[in-house]
Amino acid sequence: MLFLIRTMFLILAAAPAFAGAVGDSSIQYSTAEYGSPAAPSAGTETDDEILRDAMWTRLASSKPPARPSVGLALSGGGARGFAHTGVLEALEYAGFPVDYVSGTSMGAVIGSLYASGSTVQDIWKFGRDARELKISRDFKSIKLISLLITDSLITPTYINRFIESRLGGLTFEKLKIPFACSAMDLRTGENIIFTEGPLAIAVKASSNLPGIFAPVQYRHRYLVDGGVVDFIPIDAAKQLGADWVLASVTGTSSSRLPENVLMSLLQVIDIRGSLLALSAEKGAGFVIKPEVGDISIADFDRCEEAGEAGLVEASRRVDEAREALLIFSAPRLAAKL
């Protein structure tokens, strides 16, 4: 990999525009390869690090089609999906380009907020305020006996209230970053990908757990959580136009046994989604998997903890992600010289 990056850099350095941007004084070559009399001193960057940083500066400052377009696909996972917030913060800090965003379930909530222009700090605030927003009550208030008696499903009052307050009135067409989210048609099992029209109802549908919450009725469809058929919406990001996709994926929390019948149902849905993810991950250019421990789908009081796990893991892996994108981008960058 480093050989490819080195070769690509040397080609780019030969271009006048790039040579002017990088400058002549920042590059030192090793004695073994180029016969330079001076090796890097202790505490300085290595040759490969200098080459990689210069390449990254060129890539990050370019816009498609000069470089490949980048999509960010955010998985489902309920409260654990708040880990995506930490991933977003790490990517922003690293200057990682994001041209398209797609999300499923909690990934749709986080992704839609980010695509609408909310800052990462705004999204962190949602995590900190989750207890006061009473989102966990949508799960804790579920009584199996009441479902059996009334023979009907419930509406997630607090989640819907939050989505309406943040996204109500917005459309996909008005977003700052092109966005897509996935839901499932309960009657046909189809994966429905939203890319246009009202935003709030699409996000509600994408985060609407089947078997517990009443399906979202939209046009002629009855829609539930997209995680059942599209846990990581990588294809959705590609449909938007992404050439290369980074996926943020939260795994299952199987280490903690379900406390009741309904939590068992949630865990079955969650495991099903994770099994789908194993296949879907093959379509991503790079995958980040935050370790969220025993945080369950319904642990919205622990959103901030999940976000911190995402920040730690993404910060640890971001250099690898940058290198993967650099290698993928090398042919296009060379063609633009």
QUIKA-V31949 format. One record per helix or strand of 2 or more residues. SS is the DSSP state (a for helix, b for strand). FROM is the first residue (numbers start at 1). TO is the last residue. Records with the same first field share a line. If there is no record, write none. Layout:
BEGIN
SS: FROM-TO ; FROM-TO
END
This chain:
BEGIN
a: 2-13 ; 16-22 ; 31-34 ; 47-61 ; 78-93 ; 106-115 ; 120-128 ; 130-133 ; 137-140 ; 144-150 ; 157-167 ; 172-174 ; 199-206 ; 226-228 ; 234-240 ; 261-283 ; 300-335
b: 70-74 ; 100-104 ; 178-185 ; 191-194 ; 216-218 ; 221-225 ; 244-248 ; 286-288
END
